[in-house]
Amino acid sequence: MCGEAEACLLGENDLQASKPLSCAPACTSPPLAAPPPLAGPGAPPAAFNWPPGEKFLNNLFQMDPNRMSEEYAHCLRTFLRLQGTIDLQETTLVNQEARFMTESCRRMKQAFQGIMQKVSSCQQFIMGTSHLDLAKKNKPEKPPFAHLIIDGSKIPAGTHRVNLTSWHHDKGWANVFNMTFSDGKLVTNHDGFYYLYASVCFRHHETAGNLTGRILQLMLYVTKTDAKKRNSVVLMKGGSTKNWSGDSEYHFYSVNVGGFFKLKSGEIVGIQVSYPSLLDHSPEGTYFGAFKIRDID
């Protein structure tokens, strides 16, 4: 068979010596002329040179049936008749072939069987390669994910719902794959259901100033913004109201949120916090991220 798939190319000396199977991207052998007709009645001379494997197949299947020699037709009929006698034992079949098939017919049979073995081996090779290619093609790509850690050198000021855009995306534990990090926010490149998570730590030491008498509402917000409409909605929030008195030297508070959400390509996920100046600058304390769970049906 010739085409885009690989095909076996049988060498000119396939009948004279055993050679390794050779496969190539396409068949290149042109049609060949029909074999010479039988010189006279009966078997051909002992010195008659049967065509090699490649020419034999081309001659046998491409010739005009009206031009097929009597010897070729006789050999085919004899071979097929004996093969069709399925109730014969193997030893009996060999004896029958020796009795009814001439030497030239037996050589034709051996040539045909050898060629078919090569074709079968090549087909198995091609099928195995095709299955490997199909497995690679169907192997799912790694799903989009991102993990961002705080950049303590760019913390904004403010006390109420401040956009926190100071993140590392390619440093330490931070990493982004199949998503886009832009202006301190994550942009989805693929529709799907995503798990979003965020954690922030607020901490204060008395050496940083006196908070006595101040009521602190320490909050975390995870937002989603439509890239086209530019409208923003809060997906998750968490926090607490704290009154850190001067009786304690050190204060600490942590907020963690997480959940599943359907996101469209181009939608933007961001973080807002209150009192960003109180945030812990350690990567294990303040971070946020996302990873895709499944496609949208």
N, C-alpha and C positions, 0 to 999 in steps of 0.2 A: 504494500500500500504506500502511495506517495502522497505527500501533502505537508502540512505544517508539522505533523508529528514526526518523530524519528522513524527511520525504517532501516531494515537490515540490508547491507550491501554484500552480496555473495561474490567472492573472488573468482577469478577465472580458473583457479586450480582447486576448487572446492571438492571435486570428485577424486583428485589424485592424492591429496594429503589433508590431514585434519589440521584446521587452523582455528585460532580463537575467534569467537563471535565478534563481529565488527558492526557497530551501529553508527549511523551518521544522520545529520539533520534532514536529508531528503534523498529520494531515489534519483539516480542520474543516468541509469542505463537506458539507451534508446531501444525501441522495438527492433528485434532482429529477424532476419529472414527465416523462412521455414526450413526444417532440416532436409537433407537430400532424400529423395524417394528411394525406396528399395530398388536395387539394381535388377533383381529377378525374383522369382518365387522362392519361398523358403527363407531360412535365416540369412542374415547378412554375413559377409566374410568376417573371419575372426579378427582381422586387422581393422575392422570398421571403428573409427574414433567417435564415440558418442560425445555430444557437446557438453562442456562443463556446466556446473550447476546453474549459473545465472542465465546462460544461453538456453539451457534446457527448459527452464520455466517460461521464459519469453517465447520460445518456439512452440511449447506445448499449449499455452493459453492464448497466444495472440495470432496463431496461424488460422487461415481460412479452413474450416472443417473439410471442405472439398479438396484441399491440397494435402491433408494429413496422410502420411505414407501408410501403406498397408501394415508395415511392421509396427509402427507406433500404435495404430488402432488395435492390432492383434495383441500387443503387450498389455495395453490398458484393459482390454476386455478380460484377458486371462487373470491379470492381477486383481481386478475388482471382483471377479467371480470367485476366486479363491479366498479373498478377504471376507466375502459375504457368507462363506460357509462357516458359520460360527460354532457348529457342533463338532468341528474337527479339532483333535488335540494338536498341540504345537508340533510334535514329531511327525504326525500325519500330514499336517499342513506343509511342513518342510519337504516331505517326500513328494507331495502332490506338486509343489512348485518345481522340484527337480525334474519331475516327469513331464509337466506340461509347458514349462517356461524355458525358452532358449537362453543361452548365455547372455545374449544382448538384452533380453527382457529382464533377466535378473540384475544386470548392471543398471538398467533404467529404474528398476524398483529401488535398488540401493541408493541411487542418486536422488530419487524423489524423497525417500525416507530421511536421508541426510539433510536435504534442504529444508524439509518441514520441521525437523528438530531445531535447525538454526532459526527459522521463522518463529517457532514457539518460544524459544529462549529469548529472542529479541522482544517479542510481545510482552513476556513476563517482565523484562527489564524496563520497557516503556511504561507498563502499568504501575510497577513499583515506583518509578520516578514520578509519574503523574500523581500517585497518592501522596508522596512526600511534598510535591509542590502544592497540592490542594490543602494539605494539613498546614503548611506554612501560610497559605493565603487566608485560610479560615481562622488562623490563630488570632485571638482578639488582641487589639492594641492595649497598652497600659492605660488605664482610666486616668482622667485628669485629676491632679491633686496639687495642693499647695500648703506649705507651712511657713508662716512668717513669724519672726521674732523681733522684739522691740529694738529700736535704735535710740539709745538713751541720749544721743547727742542732739536730737532734734525734737525734743518734747515741747509741745505748744503750751501756751498759757491759757487761763480761763478757769471757770468754776462750774459751768453748766453745759452739758451736751456739746463737747468740743470734738471736732473731727480729728481722730487720731490717725495720722498718715505717716508717722515716723516708724517704718519697719525695714528690717533687712530681709531680702528675698533670696540671696545667694551667699549667705555667710553662716558659718557654723551649722546648726541644724536646719536652717532655712533652705527651702527648695521649692521650685515651681515647675510643673510639668503639664503641658497641654492646657494651661491657663495663662492669662496675661496679667502681669503686675504693672499697674499704671497709676501714677499720682497717689501712691500709698494705698491703693485698693486692688481687689481682685476682680478681673473681668472673665466671665465664662466664655469659652470658645465653642462649647458643645451643649446642646439641650440635654437635660437629664435630671434625675433626682440626686441631690447632693446632701452629704452630711456636713453641716457647718458647726464649728466649735470656736470658742474663745475663752481665754482666761486672763484676768488682770489681777495684779496684787497692789494694794495700797499700803504703804508703810510710812511711818513718821517717827523721827527721833527728836527729843526735846531740844537738841542742839540746833535743829532747823527752825525753831520758832515756837512760840507758845500758842497752843490751840485751845486753851481753857475758855470755856463759855461759848465756843463756836459749835453750831450744829452742822454736821457734815452729811450730806446725802451722796454717798459714794455709789455711782451707777455705771453700768456697762450696757451698751446697746449694739446690736448687730443689725445693720440696715441693708436693704436691697434697693437699687436705683435702676429704673428703666433707662437704657441708653438713649432711646428716641424721645420719650416723653419727659425725661429728666425728673420724674416724680419719685420720691423716696418713701419707703415704708419700713417700719421697724419689724423685724422678724423675731427677735428675741431681746429680752432685757433681764437684768438681774442687779441686785444691790441691796443696800441697807442704809439706814440713818444712824450715824455714829456721833457720840458726844465724848470726844477724847479729852479727858481732864488732865490737869497737870500732875495728878497723883502718880501717873505712870510715866516711866522714862521712855518706853518704846511702845508703839502702836502698830498693829498689823491687821489687814482685812483682805480676803481673797474672794473673787466672784468668778464662777464658772458657768457657762451656758453651752448648750449643744442641741441640735435637732435636724430633722430631715426636711428638705424643701425642694420644690420643683423650680428649676432655673432654666431660663431660655438663653440661647447664645447672645452675647452682648450685654447681658445684665451684670450689674456691678455690685459687689459685696464690700461693705466697709464697716469700720468700727468707730463708735463714739463713746466718750467717757466724760465723767465729771472730775474735776480736780486732777487733771493730768500731771500736775507738778508732784503729786503724791505717789505716782506709779513706781513700782519696783522695776529697775532697769535690767534685771537678770533675765536671760532667755527662757529659763524654766519657770519664771513667774508671770511674765506677760507675753502672750502670743495669741495668734489666731490662724485658722486655716480651713480648708475644705477638701473633700474628695468625693468623686462621683461614685454612686452606688449602682445605678442602673439607668437604662435608656427610658425615655417616655414612650409608652405604647401608642 
